[in-house]
């Protein structure tokens, strides 16, 4: 039976400095061997799309209010994941990445953005389409409608492409990273409200559902969103385990004459 939790957990497991197979950061799950080329191509496309969406959003932005919205924080995080992942793949293609040992700083940086951006992007998408989207006022021919659709849909698509295409590990011990971003945004919204900040239309809040003049409902929303972050991260962790088991059986088993040995999750680091 495959064990998904380590019996002994050290402090390094909570950070990004311990992973023995560095090929997991640049090889695709859907390939045999460790060539960086397949994932390099995918990451190049993901980075181009992510940066294009980010540029479009900044171009249409109600400056300087662009920086206050969680959606835009998510776009920056997804773009950072895409660009740093591309950097890792390029380094591997140039054979500048060691085969094993402590991950270099740029691998740890990518891993951090990967851990955070997936959960944050999905939560942003869910919050928008469940709580903020108003179908009665949507005008399909309006370019802003398509911008909102792209920024609250393609963000999730891009992180899911990265998740399913790569072998990047997702440790449950790293759940504090997306949670930290979520809590910091909640604190930021409080500080912004107390300081008299407004949205792009002059309203005394960032989002109408995040109006701290009504602390009761807003606190309930923040707690619910925090629980949502935990659920989404847990789901992504489970999907990562399933991805590695499935591709290990279907793709990365190189000989039918040898007994299949499941991926060693105690080494990959899922605890």
Secondary structure as GFF3:
##gff-version 3
##sequence-region A 1 271
A	DSSP	three_ten_helix	11	14	.	.	.	ID=ss1
A	DSSP	three_ten_helix	22	25	.	.	.	ID=ss2
A	DSSP	alpha_helix	37	59	.	.	.	ID=ss3
A	DSSP	three_ten_helix	65	68	.	.	.	ID=ss4
A	DSSP	alpha_helix	70	93	.	.	.	ID=ss5
A	DSSP	alpha_helix	105	127	.	.	.	ID=ss6
A	DSSP	pi_helix	128	132	.	.	.	ID=ss7
A	DSSP	three_ten_helix	135	137	.	.	.	ID=ss8
A	DSSP	alpha_helix	143	151	.	.	.	ID=ss9
A	DSSP	alpha_helix	154	165	.	.	.	ID=ss10
A	DSSP	three_ten_helix	172	174	.	.	.	ID=ss11
A	DSSP	alpha_helix	175	194	.	.	.	ID=ss12
A	DSSP	three_ten_helix	208	210	.	.	.	ID=ss13
A	DSSP	alpha_helix	215	250	.	.	.	ID=ss14
A	DSSP	alpha_helix	265	268	.	.	.	ID=ss15
###
